[in-house]
């Protein structure tokens, strides 16, 4: 089942939660790898959303 696409705010909140967990010195290697993978996916999603917003704003400013 495909995961629902998060809003930008939700994605950033999840990234912040992951960063907090990564700062925990007790994190194991397997969890570390999974958390970094998820954070990378969320960052890419945020970049794409920001790019889309930038394009929309530029389009509106041209009109």
C-alpha positions in Angstrom: 0.0 0.0 0.0 1.4 3.4 -1.0 2.0 5.9 1.8 0.1 9.1 1.7 2.2 12.1 0.5 2.9 14.3 3.5 2.4 18.0 3.5 5.6 20.0 3.6 5.0 20.9 7.2 4.4 17.2 8.1 7.5 16.1 6.3 9.7 18.8 8.1 8.2 17.7 11.4 9.2 14.1 10.7 12.7 15.1 9.7 13.0 17.0 13.0 11.8 13.9 14.9 14.4 11.8 13.1 17.1 14.3 13.9 16.2 14.1 17.5 16.4 10.3 17.5 19.8 10.5 15.6 21.2 12.7 18.4 20.4 9.9 20.9 23.7 8.2 21.4 22.0 4.8 22.1 20.8 4.4 18.5 21.8 1.1 16.9 23.3 0.8 13.4 20.2 -0.8 11.8 18.0 1.9 13.2 20.5 4.5 12.1 20.5 3.3 8.5 16.7 3.2 8.4 16.3 6.7 9.9 18.9 8.2 7.5 17.1 6.6 4.5 13.7 7.9 5.6 15.2 11.4 6.3 16.7 11.4 2.8 13.4 10.5 1.3 11.6 13.2 3.2 14.2 15.8 2.2 13.8 14.9 -1.4 10.1 15.3 -1.1 10.5 18.7 0.5 12.9 19.8 -2.2 10.3 18.8 -4.9 7.5 20.6 -3.1 9.6 23.8 -2.8 10.5 23.6 -6.5 6.8 23.3 -7.4 5.9 26.2 -5.2 8.7 28.3 -6.7 7.5 27.5 -10.2 3.9 28.4 -9.3 5.0 31.7 -7.7 7.2 32.7 -10.7 4.2 31.8 -13.1 1.9 34.1 -11.0 4.4 36.9 -11.0 4.7 36.8 -14.8 0.9 37.3 -15.2 
